[in-house]
Amino acid sequence: MRNQYQRETKRKKLNERRKKMMRRRREEEEEEEEEITVKWAKHYSSIHQILIVGDGDFSFSLSLAYAFGSAFNIVATSKDSYVSVLKKYKRAKSNLQCLKELGATILHGVDATKMKYHTELRMQKFDRIVFNFPHAGFKGKEDNMRVMNLHKKLVNGFFKNASRMLRPYGEVHVSHKVEHPFHKWNLEELASKSSLIMIECTNFSIEDYPGYNNKRGDGSRCDQPFRLGECRTFMFRIGDIHKKKRAEEIAVSNPRPLESFVSENLPPIFLYDVKGIGSTIHYPLRIGASNLRTREPSNYGFDACQEFWGFEYPLNGSYERYMNEAHRYSESDYLNRMMR
Ligand SMILES: C[S@@+](CC[C@H](N)C(=O)[O-])C[C@H]1O[C@@H](n2cnc3c(N)ncnc32)[C@H](O)[C@@H]1O
């Protein structure tokens, strides 16, 4: 009788312990899930390591920080010193205070054209490097060649540095006005000098970044906004410019896939006729979406595909963005767009 009582008590204790363990594991799993919840602000996520350059009154950085609920992944910088930032922008002090409380790294005196060598930055790599509305200051009319060259020199220097501070698949973003004469800066060409390929150019809308106040940043009205007009966010990744050019030639001469199909069971496959491109290549180029997703190196069954890495690369980039970022469309939407 006593033995049976002891056995029963032991069993109950064991059960209790097992239940406790399971509860703890569930709690740990829930905590883990909470930890990896990714928060987005348009093109930027809480799991990106983000460097923001030339950030006027720091309201752009703060807008991202509020969206993420934290700023441990943000390095916010200005070319101006702390004292000068406070003098120029009336909201800067409180913006900087909030950013600091949310965990941001704040650096002043960071010149975009030399930042690669900055003591705090030279060992770091980023998923996103952002320069909104780069501008070398109001030194004459915007359509004056000399003034335009000053702006281009700034952007050129920025690309040169940023291109060496990227993590794999990292991106450099520049938001910029595209009306006359700003389109003449030709960002795509400037970026290509630093082996940066444009992977996307999308409309910029300030409403996507609540709290962000775009600033003139120079002169007596530096704290005032400038008229945005038509603006875009230009996005670049490291790539092989020559291969991209060749890929574009292919796309131009064969603007639509010859054959394509999407099936429930098979990965979608495009067949491109690349006949006539060069004298030795007479292969169809297959691009399977499954490969695009996993980014596994593959020659898709054709040796000649190695030749077209430059074509595959931007596709990888666009596919990744399309599926994972703000739009969250379906795979078939992406494929339909590709086939248009
Ligand atoms: C038109 S304002 C834009 C400011 C801010 N990005 C915004 O969107 O409100 C241009 C900015 O570029 C910055 N800038 C100019 N030359 C720079 C340089 N060499 N390195 C970093 N920032 C620079 C200025 O300090 C100024 O803040």
The ligand as an ORCA input file, in Angstrom:
! r2SCAN-3c Opt
* xyz 0 1
  C      19.758     68.450    -49.394
  S      20.518     68.028    -47.859
  C      19.663     66.530    -47.446
  C      19.759     66.222    -45.995
  C      19.070     64.946    -45.558
  N      19.639     63.789    -46.168
  C      17.609     65.020    -45.842
  O      17.136     64.254    -46.675
  O      16.940     65.838    -45.214
  C      22.123     67.463    -48.361
  C      22.934     66.913    -47.240
  O      24.166     66.415    -47.754
  C      25.130     66.603    -46.767
  N      26.470     66.542    -47.350
  C      27.047     67.371    -48.228
  N      28.303     66.972    -48.498
  C      28.520     65.857    -47.757
  C      29.601     64.991    -47.591
  N      30.750     65.176    -48.243
  N      29.471     63.940    -46.753
  C      28.322     63.728    -46.096
  N      27.261     64.527    -46.206
  C      27.354     65.590    -47.029
  C      24.817     67.970    -46.182
  O      25.374     68.112    -44.916
  C      23.291     67.909    -46.143
  O      22.851     67.428    -44.916
*
